[in-house]
């Protein structure tokens, strides 16, 4: 095939791609599939996004400790991507992954450079709970103690799906969340207001952890991340309102997305991302009413967006969507002897597909698993949270796969660099193949929201309940709460 023909085919592909991109505003399925594909041509925006993350990392380095080796690696990655003249997104993936790992390594080295501000544990409280003795209370009144971590270990005879519920806060399904925030004889306005306040309190405004053309369910947004943009915040309100048997819809404005809930014979706007609602004649105003009375924006300040930005957004209603958000659950299994250590803070391991900067607030958790493995045995690990690191203690001939059919040998028994990061979707299921028999310790690290982990409330009497609907009457766990001095 001669050069002219190659150029003609390339031009045709770019024209087809440009046509698909024009469908951006309608978010057509064709556009979403093309943009999500690793096998589409690299666009100028892909390189701009990459260089933007390079610039952010250089800015982080300029603010403190000098890490000269990191500067060299940054320059190499920048030159590597700039050298790509024509290629597929697939060709950039390795550079994206290397840059993402560089962000994580830099954040961890800076933590060591500045020193950790966390104090040592002052007190550990361990409870043993089963389905007959499934509740306890811990009194933290008049004490300067805060909950640093909670470790849950399966000490029963079967695999379990444990839920440790603190003070009746159960975030495992939209129904359980609804029951937590909507109780008693509330009016529809009070229900909608409670939903909005809950969403505002359990997330913060930040770049989406995955790109907009990847689906992020409301339950995953709450449990896995705790941060995202306006669209996901709106869908969290819609999902909870629908669970409470209320009509709700998504309204796309000019550069902003909000939710509306229907009650008292009209629509009412609730903006969880902007953390603002507007009142007109004593009622929560609708999008149309705000558009007709832009002075309302000056009367209630958003902590996230400027008044000028919001006035421009409300100048045009782009489209209205009536999503039917599916009911789902969020749970994980613990095998015999397996445990999970959930931290109220993080160790610097996180997933990002667009903005590589470390999010201001998130948590890490560690699944720990020890088992005798047979020769050539394949172990499948699946959790609802995104994998962000992992290692194995045992023989060094172990292989890793994200799909069960393409395998990579794990270097130094650490598969962190083999996990997807820096683009696309995070891994929530992986496969490990062991060539030699023996006892192995497997540790996988996941990212999760700091808002939804079962942490004790300070200065309160805390109720703790254990629930397992998977294994039956033999379910039993030990739960350890690690407390530190906050004074």
C-alpha positions, -999 to +999 in steps of 0.1 A: +000+000+000+016+033-011+020+065+009-008+083-009-033+056-001-023+055+035-028+092+038-062+090+021-074+063+045-061+083+074-079+115+062-111+095+057-108+081+093-103+116+106-133+129+087-155+101+101-142+108+136-149+145+132-184+137+122-189+116+153-174+143+175-201+168+162-226+146+180-209+155+213-237+177+226-263+150+223-240+124+239-249+099+212-239+063+218-218+063+187-197+092+200-194+076+234-182+043+219-157+060+197-142+082+224-140+053+248-121+031+223-084+026+226-083+021+189-094+056+178-068+080+164-050+102+188-065+137+188-049+170+197-070+171+229-054+138+240-019+153+238-031+186+254-046+166+283-013+146+288+008+178+287-016+194+312-009+166+337+028+170+330+025+207+339+006+199+371+032+174+382+060+200+376+040+225+396+038+200+425+075+195+424+082+232+423+065+237+457+087+217+479+113+189+481+136+185+451+132+151+434+157+154+404+151+118+392+114+126+388+121+157+366+142+135+343+114+109+340+088+137+333+110+151+305+113+116+290+076+110+290+068+144+276+092+139+247+079+104+241+043+116+236+053+146+215+072+123+192+039+105+182+029+120+149+001+096+140-012+067+161-039+053+182-049+060+218-035+026+225+000+039+216-003+065+244-015+041+271+019+030+284+030+066+287-002+075+305+002+046+330+039+056+336+029+092+343+001+081+366+025+059+386+049+089+387+022+110+403+016+083+429+053+078+436+059+116+438+030+121+463+044+093+485+079+107+484+067+141+493+048+127+522+080+112+535+099+145+528+074+166+548+068+139+574+035+123+584+013+144+607-006+113+620+000+102+656+003+066+667-027+046+677-037+052+712-063+025+716-076-005+696-111-019+704-119-054+690-154-068+689-164-104+679-198-104+663-220-131+647-256-132+636-269-140+671-248-114+689-246-089+661-246-055+679-225-035+703-220+000+715-188+021+718-189+053+739-165+080+728-180+108+748-156+131+767-126+116+749-102+132+724-102+101+702-109+098+665-113+066+645-082+061+623-091+026+608-114-003+610-104-039+602-130-066+595-118-102+595-139-133+586-134-157+615-164-180+606-166-212+586-179-198+553-174-169+529-194-139+539-207-106+526-202-084+557-218-051+564-207-032+595-233-005+600-224+024+623-252+044+638-277+030+612-258+045+583-260+018+556-247+028+522-249-006+505-280+002+484-302+032+474-330+017+495-308+015+526-296+051+521-332+063+515-342+046+548-314+064+566-322+099+554-360+097+549-379+086+580-410+096+597-439+115+583-421+139+559-436+161+532-422+157+497-404+190+501-387+177+532-378+145+515-362+163+485-343+186+509-330+157+529-318+140+498-300+172+486-284+177+520-272+141+521-256+143+486-239+176+494-225+162+527-212+129+511-192+142+481-172+172+469-167+189+436-136+176+417-127+163+383-144+130+374-123+100+383-133+085+350-142+103+318-177+113+312-183+087+285-178+059+310-208+051+331-205+059+368-234+046+388-247+068+417-239+040+442-203+037+429-200+075+429-209+075+466-189+044+478-159+043+455-150+079+449-168+106+470-158+132+443-170+140+408-186+167+387-221+181+383-236+154+362-228+126+387-240+147+416-273+153+398-278+116+391-272+108+428-301+131+437-323+116+409-315+080+420-324+087+456-356+106+446-367+078+424-360+053+452-383+074+473-410+072+446-406+108+435-403+120+399-368+135+391-350+145+360-316+158+348-314+193+333-284+201+311-276+238+311-249+257+293-218+241+309-236+228+340-259+200+350-285+200+378-314+179+390-351+187+394-375+169+416-413+171+411-437+177+439-465+201+448-475+201+411-442+217+399-405+211+393-379+222+419-341+226+412-315+210+435-279+216+427-257+193+448-225+200+429-228+238+433-242+232+468-270+257+462-308+259+459-328+291+451-361+302+466-389+321+449-420+330+468-411+307+496-406+276+474-375+260+458-374+275+423-374+254+391-347+258+364-372+278+343-380+301+372-343+307+378-337+315+341-366+340+342-353+356+375-315+355+373-313+379+403-320+348+425-284+337+418-271+369+435-292+362+466-277+328+474-239+323+469-226+290+456-194+279+473-182+262+440-192+284+411-192+322+405-225+340+401-214+350+366-207+314+356-241+303+369-260+331+352-244+321+319-254+284+326-290+293+333-292+314+301-298+283+281-315+249+289-297+226+265-317+194+271-338+175+297-332+138+304-354+114+323-330+087+334-343+055+349-314+047+373-312+011+381-315-003+416-283-020+427-262-030+457-226-024+467-210-053+486-179-074+488-171-110+499-145-121+524-133-157+521-123-178+551-096-159+571-097-130+547-098-095+561-102-059+549-084-029+566-103+003+558-084+036+566-101+069+573-072+085+553-051+073+523-016+061+515-014+079+482-028+052+460-056+064+436-070+060+401-074+087+376-082+088+339-081+125+332-068+147+359-039+129+375-035+152+405-041+135+438-077+142+450-079+162+482-098+136+501-102+098+497-093+066+515-075+033+508-084-001+520-064-034+519-079-068+513-056-095+529-058-131+518-037-161+527-042-195+512-025-227+500-023-225+462-020-255+438+004-256+409-011-237+379-041-226+399-059-194+389-073-171+416-099-146+407-102-115+428-132-092+424-143-063+446-167-033+439-138-009+445-111+001+420-078-017+424-049+007+428-020-016+442-012-051+451+016-075+460+021-112+469+043-130+494+054-164+481+071-179+451+082-155+424+067-172+394+032-156+393+013-142+364-013-114+362-043-109+339-071-083+336-093-106+314-082-142+321-066-148+287-037-123+283-011-129+310+019-110+322+046-122+346+045-102+379+079-084+385+091-087+421+057-101+432+042-065+429+014-061+404+007-024+410+021-013+377+001-039+358-032-025+370-049-001+347-044+035+357-040+068+339-069+063+315-100+042+307-118+023+335-102+010+368-099-027+373-124-042+397-117-079+387-082-094+382-068-129+378-036-144+393-020-176+381+005-194+403+030-218+386+043-233+419+023-247+448+026-232+483+012-208+509+008-173+495-002-140+511-021-118+487-027-081+494-048-059+472-052-022+477-084-004+466-096+032+466-128+042+482-147+072+495-139+085+529-176+094+534-190+059+533-166+037+554-179+024+588-160+049+610-170+057+646-183+092+653-162+111+678-178+124+711-208+101+706-222+068+717-218+046+686-241+017+677-224-011+657-244-038+638-231-067+618-252-080+589-245-109+565-271-121+540-248-145+521-235-173+543-262-181+568-261-188+605-223-195+608-212-160+598-188-145+623-163-115+622-138-098+644-140-060+640-111-038+653-114+000+655-081+018+657-084+051+676-059+080+677-056+110+699-070+142+682-057+166+708 
